[in-house]
Amino acid sequence: MKDATITQKMHKAIDALLVEPTVGKAAVKAGIGERTLRVWLKREDFRAAYRETAKQFLEQTLHRLQADSGRAADVLREGMAADQPMALRIRAAVELLSHSEKAVEALDQEERLAALEAIVKQAQGVKVP
């Protein structure tokens, strides 16, 4: 999301929030103070930009998972009667498929929620793009 009110520094902070485990570490990575980042996190425009970027990040992750799902299925087929090392590969393949399924469900829920929000806005007389 490229909003005029969101600066390059803010975009850098958003990117850092997506990969760092804490707000403090994200602030350091973005080159800003933790207090500044916490103030930004209270701004609706910043939170909206963060949500949009996080959604794009999730979609990219889903595409990567989906790309590997075929290989995971191949491992499952190859390893049906395998010994312990293959069993470990199968467990990894099952986990990959499970995460891929959950990501698809999450995206589906996001789309359904957006559709419901649009319906509510229309009912309230808010113009929906």
N, C-alpha and C positions, 0 to 999 in steps of 0.2 A: 504494500500500500504506500503510494507516494503522495502523502498529504502535505500541503504547503506549510502547515504548522509543525510538521515533524522534521526536525533538522537532521543533517547527516550524523551528528553526534548521537542523536536519539536513535537513529537507525542502527548505528554501531552498538548502542546499548541493548537494543532489542535483539540483535544477533547474538550478543554475549549472553543474554538471559536464556536463550534457547540451548546453549551448550554448557553453561556453567551451573554447578549445583546450588549456588547460593547467590543472593542479591549482591552481597559484598564482593564475591569473586567476579561476578558479572560487571560490577562497577569498575573494578581494577582493570579487567580486560578491555573495557570501553574507554578507559582513561578519564573517568569522572569519579566524583565522590559518591560514597554509598548514600549519603543523605539526599544528594541531587537525584539519584536514581529512584529512591523511595518517593520523593516528591513527584517525579514524572509518572510513577506507577499509580498515582492518585488522579492523574489527568485522564479524562475520558478519551481524548484524541490519541494519547499515547497508548492506552489500553486497547483501543480499537486497532491501532497499527500493529501492536504486539499480537493480538488475536489473529489478524489477517496473515501476518508473517508466520505464526505458529501453524496455522492451517496449511499454508503453502509448504512448510517444512514437513508436516505430517503427510501431505499428498506425495511429496518427493520420496519420503521414506516408504510409503505404501507402494509406489511404483518400483522401488528397488526390491522390496519384499516379493512383490508379484513376479518380478523378473527371475528371482531365485526359486520361486515355488516349483517351477518345472523340474529344476535340478533336485530339489528336495523330494519330489514325488519319484524321480528316478532312483534316488538312494533308497527310498522305501521299497520300491519294487525289487531292486537288487538284493536288499538285505533281509528279505522275508525269513530265510532260514540260515542266517549268518551266525557266526560266533560272537564273542564279547566285543571286539573292536567295532564290528559292524553294528552291534546293538547301540553303541555310543553314537555312531553316525545316525542311526535311525532316530534316536532320542532327539538329536539336534534337528533333524529334518522335521520331526513332528512338531517341535517347538516353533520352527520357522513357519510351518503351515498354520499353526495355531495363531501366531502373531499376525500373520497375513490376514486370516479370517477376522480377527478382532479389529484390525485396521480398516477393513472393508466395512464392517459393522459401524465403526466410529464415523467414517465418512458418510455412510448412509444416514445415520442419526443426525449428523450436521446438516445434510441437505433437507431432511424432513423438518428439522427445527427451523431452518431458514424459511421454508415454505409456510410453516405455521406462523412465524413472525410476520411474514408478508400479509397473510390473511388477517391477522390481528390489526396490523397497521391500516389495511384497506378498510376494515370495519370501523376504525377510529377516524377515518377520513384523511389519513396521511398518504400523500402521493408516494407510490412504490415504483422504483425504477424498473 
